[in-house]
Amino acid sequence: MVKKAEQPVSKVCHRFDALPQVLKNVRYKERRPLENAQGALRHPGGRKKQRLDGHGRLIVRPSGTEPVIRVMGEGNDKG
């Protein structure tokens, strides 16, 4: 494919454009804070993915090893 395309490997194999991400860890003292969450965050037993109106996503999940909720936002721009 690379030879046929007469392009550099980096261009031929470019599969996606990485989006800006922000990762925040939120410490808690309460035993299971997501169980008491309301609205969009309430999701029993795992991750919650929320689309940001087609411009990104928000993933909220508890850490399996420490008292932390991991919140990752990804979108077309960091703002």
C-alpha positions in Angstrom: 0.0 0.0 0.0 2.8 2.4 0.9 4.6 1.9 -2.3 1.4 2.1 -4.3 0.3 5.3 -2.6 3.7 6.9 -3.1 3.3 8.5 0.3 5.3 8.2 3.6 4.3 5.4 5.9 3.3 8.0 8.5 0.7 9.4 6.2 -0.6 6.1 4.8 -0.9 4.5 8.2 -2.5 7.6 9.8 -5.8 6.0 11.2 -7.2 8.8 13.4 -6.7 12.2 14.8 -6.2 12.2 18.5 -8.6 14.5 20.4 -7.6 16.7 23.4 -8.3 14.9 26.7 -8.6 16.1 30.3 -8.4 13.5 33.1 -9.3 14.4 36.7 -9.3 12.1 39.7 -11.8 12.9 42.4 -11.0 11.4 45.8 -13.9 10.5 48.1 -14.4 9.3 51.7 -18.0 7.9 51.2 -18.1 4.2 50.5 -19.7 4.2 47.0 -20.5 7.7 45.9 -21.7 6.8 42.4 -24.5 4.7 43.9 -26.0 7.9 45.4 -25.5 10.0 42.2 -28.5 11.6 40.5 -29.2 12.1 36.8 -26.7 11.4 34.1 -24.0 10.0 36.5 -26.1 7.2 37.9 -25.1 4.0 36.2 -25.0 0.8 38.2 -22.0 -1.5 38.0 -19.5 0.3 35.7 -18.7 3.1 33.4 -20.9 5.9 32.4 -20.4 7.4 28.9 -22.1 10.6 28.0 -21.9 12.1 24.6 -21.3 15.8 24.6 -23.8 16.8 21.9 -21.7 15.1 19.2 -18.5 17.0 20.0 -16.9 14.6 22.5 -17.5 12.3 25.4 -17.4 12.1 29.1 -16.4 8.9 30.9 -17.0 8.6 34.7 -15.8 5.4 36.4 -14.6 4.3 39.9 -11.0 3.2 40.3 -10.7 -0.4 41.1 -7.8 0.0 43.5 -8.2 3.3 45.3 -11.0 5.6 46.6 -11.1 7.7 43.4 -13.6 8.5 40.7 -11.9 8.9 37.4 -13.5 11.6 35.1 -12.2 11.8 31.5 -13.4 14.4 29.1 -12.5 14.2 25.4 -13.6 16.7 22.7 -12.9 18.6 19.6 -11.1 21.3 21.6 -9.8 21.2 25.2 -12.2 23.9 26.3 
